[in-house]
């Protein structure tokens, strides 16, 4: 059996990284309105952003890192994901961001982020860090007061009680050393998923990787290069870029996907290791943060299992590895890029963490978490913690009911929807966006499984859903094959007064993710222990010869 092209099966049913470059959300938001955007208590303009399916926090990190380039502004990010494992990864990433620089240096934090975020296998020191942080977060989740004191920029108040219990169980699984690698045999899971995806092409997987990279990713990444290529971009005053502040206002309109090198792409396809920062033999501990739980039909019974159901087609190179504010990283020699996506990713992530490290933050030992020591004269400065931003995690599957709460209705100035969550774009969701607010939709440009006609149909469907939700294309928006940009006019708010909570958007013929994306990939299923919250799509039976029962032993007849 061979997976047909255009099925989208390589994307999987769970997203662990984004399929678009990181955005500065301030640059995408409407201009500050002093009358309506000022916080009465702090007298600082406030930006409320709702993100559906952002999965890896890349947009939040870039927005926070670029905040110093803009006028002071407070951020409130509301994150809605399709599974609690993604919420747990958000919390782990932000705990790494705010880690005390005296305990973990810049390079170590950057490398730890890259491995946890994009590698299927970890080095033992990184795995030990994940276990320690997961154990700490597992203790904070059931204690809201303690969580608010130690991580005031994270809010779980909107989650339901059973979701918090399941989130704690996720952290407990990450922190557990019981059974060791056998609890989550990532190498076997990856290989099994790859075999199912490639089918009869498995023995020719090196050639398949070459084709997908050179004929699909590279082709989509360089289309449209011309007089407006990054080398010819100009700063705000009409002259060439002179510093990061000008470059950040004009993101490169044509991502350079050709910087993804065949060696790193092939290595990731074969082993799941995208960023090899040390010798290859050092990577052998399974990355449990990529595990997700599902309920599967096995011989007529519902079986809870853990497995890897994520992307095995595109990889994590797009988010930070194909664009750079430093033009020298994108230069070519004899027609070939001088830097590959892994090197560019490492540079970009290091610069992000450098900018975030520059914040003044409170120490755990201080009595007042809102203040940090200032100059030697004894003065104290405000901490860039909860005064600066807060990340609120919303309940799963709540996108169609948010507008019923007055605190969310017409609350957000910016709405971001990932390509895997486009089916949730509806009038109910549009009612949560303030008049004049913006909508950013991630397109399926870097889904290598989709044909060009499917990409065009997907883009057309996005426009239809956005229009039905009360949005119109942004006038003067720069052309992009990666994002679709819309705005909500002040007199076109959708009428949701007669909509009930159970209402669902129509099921279109072309919708994201494509139908094939929702079918669970067969693979080695690991019996689950503890509390699992499976995704609602996971009901198709896996191959019987690859399934292990919940309690071990012989499967039920």
C-alpha positions as CSV (number, residue, x, y, z in Angstrom):
1,X,0.0,0.0,0.0
2,X,1.2,3.5,-0.8
3,X,-0.2,6.7,0.7
4,X,-1.6,8.6,-2.3
5,X,-0.2,12.1,-2.9
6,X,-2.6,14.7,-1.7
7,X,-4.0,12.7,1.2
8,X,-2.2,14.9,3.8
9,X,-1.5,11.8,5.9
10,X,2.1,13.0,6.5
11,X,0.8,16.0,8.5
12,X,-0.7,13.7,11.1
13,X,-3.6,14.5,13.5
14,X,-1.6,16.2,16.2
15,X,0.5,19.3,15.6
16,X,3.8,19.8,17.5
17,X,5.3,22.7,15.5
18,X,4.0,25.3,13.1
19,X,4.1,25.2,9.4
20,X,4.8,28.9,8.9
21,X,7.5,31.4,10.1
22,X,7.1,33.1,13.4
23,X,5.3,36.4,13.4
24,X,5.5,39.6,15.4
25,X,1.9,39.9,16.4
26,X,2.2,43.6,17.1
27,X,3.1,44.2,13.5
28,X,-0.1,42.3,12.5
29,X,-2.5,44.0,14.9
30,X,-4.5,47.1,14.2
31,X,-3.0,50.5,15.3
32,X,-3.4,51.4,18.9
33,X,-6.6,53.3,19.7
34,X,-5.8,55.4,22.8
35,X,-9.5,55.6,23.7
36,X,-10.3,51.9,23.7
37,X,-7.0,50.1,24.1
38,X,-5.7,51.7,27.3
39,X,-5.8,49.7,30.5
40,X,-7.4,52.0,33.1
41,X,-5.3,50.6,36.0
42,X,-1.9,50.7,34.3
43,X,-2.5,53.4,31.7
44,X,-0.8,51.3,29.1
45,X,-2.2,50.2,25.8
46,X,-3.2,46.6,25.8
47,X,-3.3,44.0,23.0
48,X,-5.6,41.0,23.4
49,X,-4.8,38.2,21.0
50,X,-6.7,34.9,20.5
51,X,-4.6,32.1,19.0
52,X,-6.1,28.8,17.7
53,X,-3.6,26.0,17.2
54,X,-0.4,28.0,17.6
55,X,1.0,24.8,19.2
56,X,4.7,25.8,19.7
57,X,4.5,29.4,21.0
58,X,6.7,30.8,18.2
59,X,4.5,33.8,17.6
60,X,4.4,34.6,21.3
61,X,8.1,34.4,21.6
62,X,8.8,36.6,18.6
63,X,6.2,39.1,19.7
64,X,7.7,39.4,23.2
65,X,11.3,39.5,21.8
66,X,10.3,42.4,19.5
67,X,8.3,44.3,22.1
68,X,11.1,46.7,22.9
69,X,11.0,47.9,19.3
70,X,7.5,49.3,19.8
71,X,5.8,51.7,22.3
72,X,5.1,50.1,25.7
73,X,2.2,47.7,25.5
74,X,0.7,45.0,27.7
75,X,-0.1,41.6,26.1
76,X,-2.9,39.2,27.0
77,X,-2.5,36.0,24.9
78,X,-5.4,33.6,24.9
79,X,-4.4,30.2,23.6
80,X,-6.8,27.5,22.5
81,X,-5.4,24.1,21.5
82,X,-6.9,20.8,20.4
83,X,-5.1,18.7,23.0
84,X,-3.7,19.2,26.5
85,X,-0.2,17.9,25.5
86,X,0.2,21.1,23.4
87,X,-0.8,23.1,26.4
88,X,1.8,21.3,28.5
89,X,4.5,22.0,25.8
90,X,3.5,25.7,25.9
91,X,4.1,25.7,29.7
92,X,7.3,23.8,29.4
93,X,8.6,26.3,26.8
94,X,7.7,29.3,28.8
95,X,9.3,27.8,31.9
96,X,12.5,27.5,29.9
97,X,12.2,31.1,28.7
98,X,12.0,32.5,32.3
99,X,14.7,30.1,33.6
100,X,17.2,32.0,35.7
101,X,20.2,32.9,33.5
102,X,22.5,32.1,36.4
103,X,21.3,28.5,36.4
104,X,21.2,28.0,32.6
105,X,23.2,30.0,30.1
106,X,21.9,31.4,26.9
107,X,23.5,28.7,24.6
108,X,22.3,25.9,26.9
109,X,18.7,27.2,27.0
110,X,18.6,27.7,23.2
111,X,19.9,24.2,22.5
112,X,17.5,22.7,25.1
113,X,14.6,24.5,23.4
114,X,15.6,23.2,20.0
115,X,15.9,19.6,21.1
116,X,12.7,19.5,23.2
117,X,10.7,21.4,20.5
118,X,11.9,19.6,17.3
119,X,13.7,16.3,18.1
120,X,12.2,12.9,18.6
121,X,15.2,11.8,20.6
122,X,17.0,13.8,23.3
123,X,20.4,13.9,25.0
124,X,20.4,12.6,28.6
125,X,21.0,16.0,30.1
126,X,18.1,17.5,28.2
127,X,15.9,14.6,29.2
128,X,16.8,15.2,32.8
129,X,15.8,18.8,32.5
130,X,12.4,17.9,31.0
131,X,11.8,15.4,33.9
132,X,12.7,18.0,36.5
133,X,10.6,20.8,35.0
134,X,7.7,18.4,34.4
135,X,7.8,17.3,38.0
136,X,7.8,20.9,39.1
137,X,4.9,21.9,36.8
138,X,2.9,18.8,37.9
139,X,3.1,20.1,41.5
140,X,2.0,23.6,40.4
141,X,-1.0,22.7,38.2
142,X,-3.3,21.5,41.1
143,X,-2.3,24.5,43.3
144,X,-3.5,27.7,41.6
145,X,-2.1,30.0,44.3
146,X,1.3,28.5,44.1
147,X,1.2,28.7,40.3
148,X,0.2,32.3,40.3
149,X,3.1,33.2,42.6
150,X,5.8,31.3,40.8
151,X,4.6,31.6,37.2
152,X,2.3,34.7,37.2
153,X,2.4,35.1,33.5
154,X,0.6,31.7,33.0
155,X,-3.1,31.4,33.7
156,X,-5.0,28.1,33.9
157,X,-8.1,29.6,35.5
158,X,-10.3,29.0,32.4
159,X,-9.5,25.3,32.1
160,X,-12.1,22.8,33.5
161,X,-11.2,20.8,36.5
162,X,-11.0,17.5,34.6
163,X,-8.7,19.2,32.1
164,X,-6.4,20.4,34.9
165,X,-6.3,16.8,36.2
166,X,-5.4,15.5,32.8
167,X,-2.8,18.2,32.4
168,X,-1.2,17.1,35.6
169,X,-1.2,13.5,34.4
170,X,0.7,14.6,31.2
171,X,3.4,16.2,33.3
172,X,3.5,13.1,35.6
173,X,4.1,11.0,32.5
174,X,6.9,13.3,31.3
175,X,8.5,13.2,34.8
176,X,8.3,9.5,35.3
177,X,11.3,7.2,34.7
178,X,9.2,4.1,35.1
179,X,9.9,1.5,32.4
180,X,12.4,3.9,30.8
181,X,12.4,4.1,27.0
182,X,9.9,1.2,26.9
183,X,7.1,3.5,28.1
184,X,7.4,5.5,24.9
185,X,9.6,3.7,22.3
186,X,10.0,6.7,20.0
187,X,12.3,5.1,17.5
188,X,9.9,2.2,16.9
189,X,6.9,4.5,16.8
190,X,8.6,6.8,14.3
191,X,9.7,4.0,12.0
192,X,6.3,2.4,12.1
193,X,4.6,5.7,11.3
194,X,7.0,6.2,8.4
195,X,6.4,2.7,7.1
196,X,2.6,3.3,7.1
197,X,3.0,6.7,5.5
198,X,5.4,5.5,2.7
199,X,4.0,2.0,2.1
200,X,5.7,0.4,-0.8
201,X,8.0,3.4,-1.1
202,X,9.6,2.7,2.2
203,X,12.7,1.0,0.7
204,X,13.1,4.1,-1.5
205,X,12.6,6.6,1.3
206,X,15.9,8.4,0.6
207,X,14.6,9.1,-2.9
208,X,11.2,10.1,-1.6
209,X,12.9,12.6,0.8
210,X,14.9,14.1,-2.0
211,X,11.8,14.5,-4.2
212,X,9.7,16.0,-1.4
213,X,12.4,18.5,-0.5
214,X,13.6,19.6,-3.9
215,X,10.4,19.4,-5.9
216,X,8.0,20.5,-3.3
217,X,9.4,22.5,-0.3
218,X,12.2,24.2,-2.3
219,X,9.8,25.0,-5.2
220,X,7.2,26.6,-2.9
221,X,9.9,28.4,-0.9
222,X,11.4,30.3,-3.8
223,X,8.4,31.0,-5.9
224,X,8.0,34.7,-6.7
225,X,11.5,35.8,-6.0
226,X,12.3,38.9,-8.1
227,X,13.0,42.6,-7.7
228,X,11.4,42.5,-4.2
229,X,13.7,39.8,-2.8
230,X,15.1,40.3,0.7
231,X,18.3,41.9,-0.7
232,X,16.2,44.7,-2.2
233,X,13.9,45.4,0.7
234,X,14.1,48.9,2.1
235,X,13.7,50.4,5.6
236,X,10.9,52.7,6.8
237,X,12.7,55.8,5.6
238,X,13.4,54.4,2.1
239,X,17.0,53.5,2.7
240,X,18.5,50.1,3.3
241,X,18.0,48.2,6.6
242,X,20.4,49.4,9.2
243,X,19.3,47.5,12.3
244,X,16.9,44.9,13.6
245,X,14.2,47.4,14.4
246,X,13.6,48.2,10.8
247,X,13.9,44.7,9.5
248,X,11.2,43.5,12.0
249,X,8.6,45.8,10.5
250,X,9.1,44.3,7.0
251,X,9.2,40.5,7.2
252,X,10.7,38.8,4.1
253,X,7.8,38.3,1.7
254,X,9.4,35.2,0.0
255,X,10.6,32.6,2.6
256,X,13.8,30.9,1.5
257,X,12.8,27.2,2.0
258,X,15.8,26.2,-0.1
259,X,18.0,26.7,2.9
260,X,16.7,23.3,4.2
261,X,19.6,21.0,3.3
262,X,19.0,17.5,2.1
263,X,21.2,16.0,4.8
264,X,19.2,17.5,7.7
265,X,15.9,16.8,6.0
266,X,16.7,13.2,5.3
267,X,18.1,12.7,8.8
268,X,14.8,14.1,10.3
269,X,12.7,11.9,8.0
270,X,14.7,8.8,9.0
271,X,15.2,9.3,12.8
272,X,13.1,12.3,13.9
273,X,16.2,14.3,14.9
274,X,16.0,17.7,13.2
275,X,18.7,19.5,15.1
276,X,21.8,17.5,15.7
277,X,23.9,19.8,17.9
278,X,26.1,17.1,19.2
279,X,27.4,13.7,18.0
280,X,24.6,11.5,16.7
281,X,25.2,8.8,19.3
282,X,24.2,11.3,22.0
283,X,20.6,11.2,21.0
284,X,18.9,8.1,22.3
285,X,16.4,9.2,25.0
286,X,12.7,9.4,23.7
287,X,11.2,12.8,23.8
288,X,8.1,12.2,25.8
289,X,6.7,15.7,25.1
290,X,5.8,14.4,21.6
291,X,3.6,11.6,23.0
292,X,-0.2,12.0,22.9
293,X,-3.0,9.8,24.0
294,X,-5.9,8.5,21.9
295,X,-8.8,6.2,22.1
296,X,-8.7,3.6,19.4
297,X,-11.1,0.9,18.3
298,X,-9.3,-2.4,18.7
299,X,-11.3,-5.6,17.9
300,X,-14.5,-3.9,18.9
301,X,-13.3,-2.3,22.1
302,X,-12.0,1.2,22.9
303,X,-8.3,1.0,23.8
304,X,-6.4,3.9,25.4
305,X,-2.9,4.2,23.9
306,X,0.0,6.6,23.6
307,X,1.8,7.1,20.3
308,X,3.3,9.6,17.9
309,X,0.7,11.0,15.7
310,X,2.5,14.2,14.5
311,X,4.1,15.4,11.4
312,X,6.5,13.2,9.4
313,X,6.4,15.0,6.1
314,X,7.5,18.7,6.5
315,X,9.5,19.0,9.7
316,X,10.1,21.8,12.2
317,X,12.4,23.7,9.9
318,X,9.9,26.3,8.7
319,X,9.1,28.0,12.0
320,X,12.5,29.5,12.7
321,X,14.7,28.2,9.9
322,X,13.8,29.9,6.6
323,X,13.7,33.6,7.5
324,X,16.2,35.8,9.3
325,X,16.5,39.4,10.2
326,X,20.2,39.1,9.5
327,X,20.4,39.1,5.7
328,X,23.9,37.5,5.7
329,X,22.4,34.2,6.8
330,X,20.4,34.0,3.6
331,X,23.2,34.7,1.2
332,X,24.1,32.2,-1.5
333,X,27.4,31.2,-3.0
334,X,27.4,29.6,-6.5
335,X,23.7,29.4,-6.3
336,X,23.7,27.5,-3.0
337,X,22.8,28.9,0.5
338,X,25.8,29.3,2.7
339,X,23.7,28.4,5.8
340,X,21.3,25.6,6.3
341,X,17.9,25.7,8.1
342,X,19.4,24.2,11.3
343,X,22.0,26.9,11.6
344,X,19.5,29.6,10.9
345,X,17.1,28.2,13.4
346,X,19.8,28.0,16.1
347,X,20.8,31.7,15.4
348,X,17.2,32.9,15.4
349,X,16.3,31.1,18.6
350,X,19.4,32.3,20.3
351,X,18.6,35.9,19.4
352,X,15.1,35.4,20.7
353,X,16.3,34.1,24.0
354,X,18.9,36.9,24.2
355,X,16.2,39.5,23.8
356,X,14.0,37.7,26.4
357,X,16.9,37.4,28.8
358,X,17.3,41.1,28.8
359,X,14.0,41.5,30.7
360,X,14.2,42.3,34.4
361,X,12.5,39.4,36.1
362,X,11.8,38.6,39.8
363,X,13.7,35.9,41.6
364,X,11.8,33.2,43.5
365,X,13.4,34.2,46.8
366,X,12.0,37.7,46.7
367,X,9.0,38.5,48.7
368,X,7.4,40.8,46.1
369,X,7.3,38.9,42.7
370,X,6.5,42.2,40.9
371,X,9.8,43.8,41.7
372,X,13.5,43.1,41.2
373,X,16.6,44.7,42.6
374,X,17.6,47.8,40.7
375,X,20.7,49.9,40.9
376,X,23.2,49.9,43.7
377,X,21.5,52.9,45.2
378,X,18.7,50.7,46.3
379,X,16.1,51.7,43.8
380,X,13.8,49.0,42.4
381,X,12.5,48.5,38.9
382,X,9.3,46.9,37.7
383,X,9.6,43.3,36.5
384,X,8.7,42.4,32.9
385,X,6.5,39.6,34.2
386,X,2.7,39.8,34.7
387,X,2.9,43.5,34.2
388,X,4.1,42.8,30.6
389,X,2.2,39.8,29.4
390,X,-0.1,36.9,30.5
391,X,-0.8,33.7,28.7
392,X,-4.4,32.4,29.3
393,X,-5.2,28.8,28.3
394,X,-8.8,28.2,27.2
395,X,-10.8,25.0,27.5
396,X,-10.5,22.5,24.7
397,X,-13.3,22.7,22.1
398,X,-14.5,26.1,23.4
399,X,-14.2,28.1,20.2
400,X,-17.9,28.0,19.4
401,X,-19.0,29.1,22.9
402,X,-16.6,31.9,23.8
403,X,-18.9,34.6,22.4
404,X,-21.5,33.7,25.0
405,X,-19.3,35.2,27.7
406,X,-19.2,38.9,27.8
407,X,-15.5,38.9,28.8
408,X,-14.7,37.5,25.3
409,X,-17.3,39.1,23.1
410,X,-15.6,41.7,20.8
411,X,-12.6,41.4,23.1
412,X,-9.7,40.6,20.8
413,X,-7.9,42.9,18.4
414,X,-6.2,40.0,16.7
415,X,-7.3,36.5,15.9
416,X,-4.8,33.9,14.6
417,X,-5.9,30.6,13.2
418,X,-3.5,27.8,12.3
419,X,-4.2,25.8,9.1
420,X,-5.2,22.7,11.2
421,X,-7.9,24.7,13.0
422,X,-9.5,26.6,10.0
423,X,-12.6,24.5,10.3
424,X,-13.3,26.3,13.6
425,X,-13.5,29.7,11.8
426,X,-17.2,30.7,12.1
427,X,-19.5,33.6,12.9
428,X,-19.4,32.5,16.6
429,X,-15.7,32.9,16.6
430,X,-15.8,36.1,14.6
431,X,-18.1,37.6,17.3
432,X,-15.1,37.5,19.7
433,X,-13.1,39.9,17.5
434,X,-13.5,43.6,18.1
435,X,-14.7,45.8,15.2
436,X,-11.6,46.8,13.2
437,X,-9.7,43.8,14.5
438,X,-7.5,41.7,12.3
439,X,-7.6,38.0,11.4
440,X,-4.5,36.0,10.4
441,X,-5.0,32.5,8.9
442,X,-2.0,30.2,8.3
443,X,-2.2,28.6,4.9
444,X,-1.2,25.1,3.9
445,X,1.7,26.2,1.8
446,X,4.3,23.9,3.4
447,X,2.1,20.8,3.6
448,X,4.2,18.7,1.1
449,X,1.4,16.1,0.7
450,X,-1.0,18.6,-1.0
451,X,-1.0,19.3,-4.7
452,X,-1.1,22.8,-6.1
453,X,-4.8,22.6,-6.9
454,X,-5.6,21.6,-3.3
455,X,-3.6,24.5,-2.0
456,X,-5.6,26.9,-4.2
457,X,-8.9,25.3,-3.1
458,X,-7.8,25.6,0.5
459,X,-7.0,29.3,0.1
460,X,-10.4,29.8,-1.6
461,X,-12.2,28.0,1.3
462,X,-10.4,30.1,3.8
463,X,-11.7,33.3,2.1
464,X,-15.2,31.9,2.2
465,X,-15.1,31.0,5.9
466,X,-13.5,34.4,6.8
467,X,-16.2,36.2,4.8
468,X,-19.0,34.1,6.5
469,X,-17.4,35.0,9.9
470,X,-17.7,38.7,9.1
471,X,-14.2,39.5,7.8
472,X,-13.0,41.0,4.6
473,X,-9.5,41.0,3.0
474,X,-7.2,43.6,4.4
475,X,-6.8,46.5,1.9
476,X,-3.1,47.0,1.0
477,X,-2.0,43.8,2.7
478,X,1.2,42.4,1.2
479,X,0.7,39.3,-1.0
480,X,1.5,36.1,0.8
481,X,1.2,32.4,0.1
482,X,1.9,31.6,3.7
483,X,-0.8,33.7,5.5
484,X,-4.2,35.1,4.6
485,X,-4.9,38.5,6.2
486,X,-8.4,39.9,6.9
487,X,-10.0,42.6,9.0
488,X,-13.4,43.0,10.6
489,X,-15.2,46.1,9.5
490,X,-16.9,48.1,12.1
491,X,-20.4,47.6,10.6
492,X,-20.2,43.9,9.5
493,X,-20.2,42.1,12.8
494,X,-22.0,38.7,12.4
495,X,-25.3,38.3,14.2
496,X,-24.8,35.4,16.7
497,X,-27.9,36.1,18.9
498,X,-29.8,33.1,17.5
499,X,-26.9,30.7,17.5
500,X,-26.8,28.0,20.1
501,X,-23.8,26.5,21.7
502,X,-24.1,23.2,19.9
503,X,-23.9,24.8,16.5
504,X,-21.1,23.7,14.3
505,X,-19.6,25.1,11.1
506,X,-20.6,23.3,7.9
507,X,-18.4,20.5,6.7
508,X,-16.9,21.7,3.4
509,X,-15.4,19.5,0.7
510,X,-12.1,21.4,1.0
511,X,-11.3,22.2,4.6
512,X,-8.3,22.3,6.8
513,X,-7.1,19.8,7.8
514,X,-7.9,17.7,4.7
515,X,-9.9,14.5,5.5
516,X,-6.8,12.4,5.3
517,X,-5.2,14.4,8.1
518,X,-7.7,13.2,10.6
519,X,-7.1,9.5,10.1
520,X,-4.9,8.0,12.8
521,X,-1.7,6.6,11.4
522,X,-1.1,3.0,12.4
523,X,2.0,2.3,14.4
524,X,3.3,0.8,17.6
525,X,0.8,1.6,20.2
526,X,2.0,2.0,23.8
527,X,-0.5,1.0,26.5
528,X,-1.5,4.1,28.4
529,X,-1.3,4.6,32.2
530,X,-2.8,7.4,34.0
531,X,-5.4,9.9,32.7
532,X,-5.6,10.5,29.0
533,X,-7.6,13.0,27.0
534,X,-7.8,11.6,23.5
535,X,-8.6,13.6,20.4
536,X,-12.1,13.2,19.3
537,X,-11.1,12.1,15.8
538,X,-9.2,9.1,16.9
539,X,-11.7,6.3,16.4
540,X,-10.4,4.4,13.4
541,X,-8.9,1.0,14.2
542,X,-5.1,0.6,13.8
543,X,-3.5,-2.4,12.3
544,X,-4.1,-5.3,14.6
545,X,-0.6,-6.7,14.4
546,X,0.8,-3.4,15.6
547,X,-1.5,-2.9,18.6
548,X,-0.7,-3.6,22.2
549,X,-3.6,-4.0,24.7
550,X,-4.2,-1.6,27.5
551,X,-3.3,-4.0,30.3
552,X,-0.8,-6.1,28.5
553,X,-1.0,-9.8,27.7
554,X,-3.3,-11.3,25.1
555,X,-5.8,-8.9,23.4
556,X,-9.5,-9.6,24.0
557,X,-11.0,-11.9,21.4
